[in-house]
Amino acid sequence: MSVVSGLLWCLAILFAQLWLLHYIDKRVAAMPRLKEPPLETPDGSAPPPSLAAPRQEGRLDA
């Protein structure tokens, strides 16, 4: 009987975790999106280096 009760406890915890994940996913999906800085300024020049994406030297994309 204890094996069955252990299995039921595991299922109850699993469903609680799935419900919590679903709830958090809905909350995050409802959040407003962050605005990314423009790649170019209106006058056509590049943005200042502080707004540009940071480069990682010495790292190769594979």
CYANA upper distance limits for C-alpha pairs under 8 A (distance plus 0.5 A):
  1 MET  CA      5 SER  CA      6.90
  2 SER  CA      6 GLY  CA      6.50
  3 VAL  CA      7 LEU  CA      6.66
  4 VAL  CA      8 LEU  CA      6.71
  5 SER  CA      9 TRP  CA      6.68
  6 GLY  CA     10 CYS  CA      6.73
  7 LEU  CA     11 LEU  CA      6.72
  8 LEU  CA     12 ALA  CA      6.56
  9 TRP  CA     13 ILE  CA      6.67
 10 CYS  CA     14 LEU  CA      6.57
 11 LEU  CA     15 PHE  CA      6.65
 12 ALA  CA     16 ALA  CA      6.68
 13 ILE  CA     17 GLN  CA      6.67
 14 LEU  CA     18 LEU  CA      6.70
 15 PHE  CA     19 TRP  CA      6.56
 16 ALA  CA     20 LEU  CA      6.68
 17 GLN  CA     21 LEU  CA      6.62
 18 LEU  CA     22 HIS  CA      6.62
 19 TRP  CA     23 TYR  CA      6.63
 20 LEU  CA     24 ILE  CA      6.66
 21 LEU  CA     25 ASP  CA      6.54
 22 HIS  CA     26 LYS  CA      6.76
 23 TYR  CA     27 ARG  CA      6.83
 24 ILE  CA     28 VAL  CA      6.64
 25 ASP  CA     29 ALA  CA      6.58
 26 LYS  CA     30 ALA  CA      6.78
 27 ARG  CA     31 MET  CA      7.12
 37 PRO  CA     51 LEU  CA      7.27
 38 PRO  CA     47 PRO  CA      8.11
 39 LEU  CA     46 ALA  CA      7.35
 39 LEU  CA     47 PRO  CA      7.11
 39 LEU  CA     52 ALA  CA      8.07
 40 GLU  CA     44 GLY  CA      6.38
 40 GLU  CA     45 SER  CA      6.41
 40 GLU  CA     46 ALA  CA      5.46
 40 GLU  CA     47 PRO  CA      6.25
 41 THR  CA     45 SER  CA      6.21
 41 THR  CA     46 ALA  CA      6.73
 41 THR  CA     47 PRO  CA      6.47
 47 PRO  CA     51 LEU  CA      6.74
 47 PRO  CA     52 ALA  CA      6.89
 48 PRO  CA     52 ALA  CA      7.07
 49 PRO  CA     53 ALA  CA      8.47
